[in-house]
Amino acid sequence: MRAAITGGSQTPPTGTGFENGFPLSSAQRGMWFAQQLAPDVAVCIAQYVDLRGNLDIAVLQEASAQAGHEFQSAYLRLAEVDGEAVQLVDHSIDQSVHYLDLRDEEDPMASALRWIDHNYVQPVDMENDNLIESWIIQIEDDRNLWYSKIHHVALDGYGAMTLVNRTAALYTAAVEHSEPEPNKAAELRRLYELDQDYRTSTRFEADKKYWIDRAANIADGASLSNTDGRTIAASKLRTVALPEDVVTALEGSDASKGGTAAAVFIAAFGCYLSRMTGRDDVLVNIPVSARTTALLRRSGGMLVNVAPIPIHVSQDATVGQLVQQVQLELMGALRHQRFSIEDIRRELAASGSDKQLAGPMVNMMLFHQQIKLGSIVGEFNIVTSGPVEDLLVNVYQSGSPAKTFVDFRANPNRYDDDDLTAHHSSFVDMAHAFIAAGPDVPVNDVHPDSAREGERRRRVAAQLSYWTDRLADSPDLLDLPSDRPRPARIGHVRASHEITLGSESWAAVERLATQRSTTRFVVFESVLAVLLSRLATTDDISIAVPTGNGETVVLRTNPDGQQSFADFVDASTADFDAALAHGEVSFEDVVRGLGLTRSGSYSPLAQVALRFGAAGLPHDGVEMDLVVTVDESDTVTAVFDYATELFDAGTMAQLGRRIVRILDALMGDPGLLIGDVDVLSAAERAR
């Protein structure tokens, strides 16, 4: 690597105080607080322009400095004064464009991208570091990457693009010896004043009313990930170029579907999100420039906002109807785009709602981002649009000739590589079909593979709702008598005890199952539930039961002492049938759906499991206090696999004797009241 010419100190001088400073705008405050909450996560955007040609670096330095002075964002200083963030434009800050020569690297472009990936995630001290940095990275004699890293408190993506274009125009004028157009950007203080004017206007009140009314009916966001994870500066990327015929169809959306290309693409993503989450109502966030006047559009500053777009994917909707719905939502959002999502959240919180309106974001940039510096035509490339909380879908054009790309940028703490790759591939395939479909085509007929998966996930979502209702008030722990206090972690040392169930008793189980129109499993589970109920002195028993499809359900029963065992078997049969009818949802999804915090001390939902044969259990049953396995292959046996941290071998032997005794008693007289079942043997009573 050749030496870098850095262009001076990167730390703004202290200079004079902030007597002439002014407060941050509402959008800037959001970035300030976001950075304060996570100082190690760079809240930055980054980009580079790929320049092929004879670049005059000195002229670019001068053009960049002039544009920076015009837009002022590059010369911004921040400080906290009396507990409030204050900004000041300081034109004495050294904003030279740095230089890095990588031509001697084995693969200069790969080295440059690695350097960029390392650079953009480095934290920024908002009060001491430059908020904007630019570099020329030379990778060939006639090829340079013009790279910029920009803190979001100083400039948003729209402003950054405008600043780049102004710099390019000044460079072009200099090398062509022509007069550039005069500067038309507003000063940052003026942008702040305009923000304050808006927030005290009738327009603000109208926007607030729109979003309060709209947000009341917006479902909180759904995600393609089932994993929570901290937001970091880096993101995982999957990208692919759309085929030309798909791009042509997308660009013709107004004529074919009566909606813009953005509405069609966002509708397609909303449909995919609905299918993958099993939800009819989903939320897609979109970035909006909040630059509603010509002055704002030709200025710098941080103004960008996020607008929540609710999408209802009806099962009988057509493609055209879904596109029209999204088109109307986009029109409303754009008319009211200056009211920030932070303001919406505050209004929701004031009304008692905890909605965060979080979810995937779709950013449509269907324009060819070429930058002209004299005779050099550069390609604009986005490195990052800032930290990604969940998933960012970028749709943009790049290359020569231009191609349209679909990027998935994901939070690495929420998406693993395989899931991200699968979702990206599946969505792009589905988007092809959605874009190609006519307006009268039913949405459910678009891309049958994801439609089938969507139907399955919708079924699972409904089943999850059943389980969260069914188990919402179930006890956390079945408190069986144990030989030792429950430790912080169990299950690491297991032991087992085996008993034989007599052939006559098992034949009686078979007869009772036939008489009550149920199964041997339900009859034996009912016997086990009676025993557990008596031992734990509770009438609320939850037993984990594996299903035939590899999942595990929880059979929650209520043994009533005044109920006959036969009637209890009938009730257990109904509970068992209902459990199996909702058996496609995973045990772990139920745990998450109930918001349970896992404890190493006991298994969530149920601490006792029953299975016939070697059916699988969550974590192989290791977290369970007790797993009872019945084997009918030859002599009928029951194996008690138990946590030795809780139970001794003698306790398990006694438990085995008790279940045999109770089984014999109940099979001999199914009409016996549960409360009359004798748990103790004669010898135990004598003691």
DACORGI-V636891 format. One record per backbone hydrogen bond with DSSP energy under -0.5 kcal/mol. NH is the residue of the N-H (numbers start at 0). CO is the residue of the C=O. If there is no record, write none. Layout:
BEGIN
NH_CO / NH_CO
END
This chain:
BEGIN
1_100 / 4_98 / 5_3 / 11_9 / 11_127 / 20_17 / 21_86 / 23_84 / 28_24 / 29_25 / 30_26 / 31_27 / 32_28 / 33_29 / 34_30 / 35_31 / 36_32 / 37_33 / 38_35 / 40_37 / 41_39 / 41_120 / 42_40 / 43_41 / 44_149 / 45_383 / 46_147 / 47_380 / 48_145 / 49_47 / 49_378 / 50_48 / 50_143 / 51_49 / 52_50 / 52_141 / 54_52 / 56_54 / 59_55 / 60_56 / 61_57 / 62_58 / 63_59 / 64_60 / 65_61 / 66_62 / 67_63 / 68_64 / 69_65 / 70_66 / 71_67 / 74_71 / 75_72 / 76_87 / 77_125 / 78_85 / 80_78 / 80_83 / 81_79 / 83_80 / 85_78 / 86_21 / 87_76 / 89_74 / 89_87 / 90_88 / 92_89 / 94_92 / 97_95 / 97_133 / 98_4 / 99_135 / 101_99 / 101_137 / 104_101 / 107_104 / 110_106 / 111_107 / 112_108 / 113_109 / 114_110 / 115_111 / 116_112 / 117_113 / 118_114 / 119_115 / 120_116 / 121_118 / 125_123 / 127_124 / 128_124 / 129_9 / 132_148 / 134_146 / 135_97 / 136_134 / 136_144 / 137_99 / 137_135 / 138_136 / 138_142 / 139_142 / 142_139 / 143_50 / 144_136 / 145_48 / 145_143 / 146_134 / 146_144 / 147_46 / 148_132 / 149_44 / 150_130 / 151_42 / 153_150 / 154_150 / 155_300 / 159_155 / 160_156 / 161_157 / 162_158 / 163_159 / 164_160 / 165_161 / 166_162 / 167_163 / 168_164 / 169_165 / 170_166 / 171_167 / 172_168 / 173_169 / 174_170 / 175_171 / 176_173 / 177_172 / 179_177 / 190_186 / 191_187 / 192_188 / 193_189 / 194_190 / 195_191 / 196_192 / 197_193 / 198_194 / 199_195 / 199_196 / 200_197 / 203_197 / 204_200 / 205_201 / 206_202 / 207_203 / 208_204 / 209_205 / 210_206 / 211_207 / 212_208 / 213_209 / 214_210 / 215_211 / 216_213 / 217_214 / 218_216 / 235_409 / 237_407 / 239_405 / 241_403 / 246_242 / 247_243 / 248_244 / 249_245 / 250_246 / 251_247 / 252_249 / 254_251 / 255_251 / 256_252 / 257_252 / 257_253 / 258_252 / 263_259 / 264_260 / 265_261 / 266_262 / 267_263 / 268_264 / 269_265 / 270_266 / 271_267 / 272_268 / 273_269 / 274_270 / 275_271 / 276_272 / 277_273 / 278_273 / 281_279 / 281_310 / 283_308 / 284_359 / 285_306 / 287_304 / 291_289 / 296_292 / 297_293 / 298_295 / 302_300 / 304_287 / 306_285 / 308_283 / 309_307 / 310_281 / 312_279 / 312_310 / 313_311 / 316_313 / 318_440 / 319_438 / 321_317 / 322_318 / 323_319 / 324_320 / 325_321 / 326_322 / 327_323 / 328_324 / 329_325 / 330_326 / 331_327 / 332_328 / 333_329 / 334_330 / 335_331 / 336_333 / 338_335 / 339_337 / 343_339 / 344_340 / 345_341 / 346_342 / 347_343 / 348_344 / 349_345 / 350_346 / 350_347 / 351_348 / 352_347 / 359_221 / 360_390 / 361_284 / 362_392 / 363_361 / 364_362 / 364_394 / 366_364 / 368_366 / 368_396 / 369_367 / 370_377 / 372_370 / 372_375 / 373_371 / 375_372 / 377_370 / 377_375 / 378_49 / 379_368 / 379_377 / 380_47 / 382_45 / 383_45 / 384_385 / 387_231 / 388_386 / 391_408 / 392_360 / 393_391 / 393_406 / 394_362 / 395_404 / 396_364 / 396_366 / 397_402 / 402_397 / 404_395 / 404_402 / 405_239 / 406_393 / 406_404 / 407_237 / 408_391 / 408_406 / 409_235 / 409_407 / 410_389 / 411_409 / 413_410 / 414_410 / 419_415 / 420_416 / 421_417 / 422_418 / 423_419 / 424_420 / 425_421 / 426_422 / 427_423 / 428_424 / 429_425 / 430_426 / 431_427 / 432_428 / 433_429 / 434_430 / 435_431 / 436_432 / 438_255 / 440_437 / 442_316 / 444_441 / 445_442 / 446_444 / 450_446 / 451_447 / 452_448 / 453_449 / 454_450 / 455_451 / 456_452 / 457_453 / 458_454 / 459_455 / 460_456 / 461_457 / 462_458 / 463_459 / 464_460 / 465_461 / 466_462 / 467_463 / 468_464 / 469_465 / 470_466 / 473_470 / 478_476 / 479_477 / 482_645 / 483_645 / 489_599 / 493_491 / 494_641 / 496_639 / 498_637 / 500_635 / 501_499 / 505_501 / 506_502 / 507_503 / 508_504 / 509_505 / 510_506 / 511_507 / 512_508 / 513_509 / 514_510 / 515_511 / 516_513 / 517_512 / 522_518 / 523_519 / 524_520 / 525_521 / 526_522 / 527_523 / 528_524 / 529_525 / 530_526 / 531_527 / 532_528 / 533_529 / 534_530 / 535_531 / 536_532 / 537_532 / 540_538 / 540_556 / 542_554 / 543_607 / 544_552 / 545_609 / 546_550 / 549_546 / 552_544 / 554_542 / 554_552 / 555_553 / 556_540 / 556_554 / 560_558 / 562_559 / 564_671 / 565_669 / 567_563 / 568_564 / 569_565 / 570_566 / 571_567 / 572_568 / 573_569 / 574_570 / 575_571 / 576_572 / 577_573 / 578_574 / 579_575 / 580_576 / 581_577 / 581_578 / 582_579 / 584_581 / 589_585 / 590_586 / 591_587 / 592_588 / 593_589 / 594_591 / 595_590 / 597_595 / 598_601 / 601_598 / 602_622 / 605_603 / 607_541 / 608_625 / 609_543 / 610_627 / 612_610 / 612_629 / 619_616 / 620_617 / 621_618 / 623_620 / 624_606 / 625_606 / 626_640 / 627_608 / 628_626 / 628_638 / 629_610 / 629_627 / 630_636 / 631_629 / 633_634 / 636_630 / 637_498 / 638_628 / 639_496 / 639_637 / 640_626 / 640_638 / 641_494 / 641_639 / 642_624 / 643_492 / 643_641 / 645_642 / 646_642 / 651_647 / 652_648 / 653_649 / 654_650 / 655_651 / 656_652 / 657_653 / 658_654 / 659_655 / 660_656 / 661_657 / 662_658 / 663_659 / 664_660 / 665_661 / 666_662 / 667_663 / 668_664 / 671_668 / 673_562 / 674_560 / 675_672 / 676_673 / 678_676 / 684_680 / 685_681 / 686_682
END
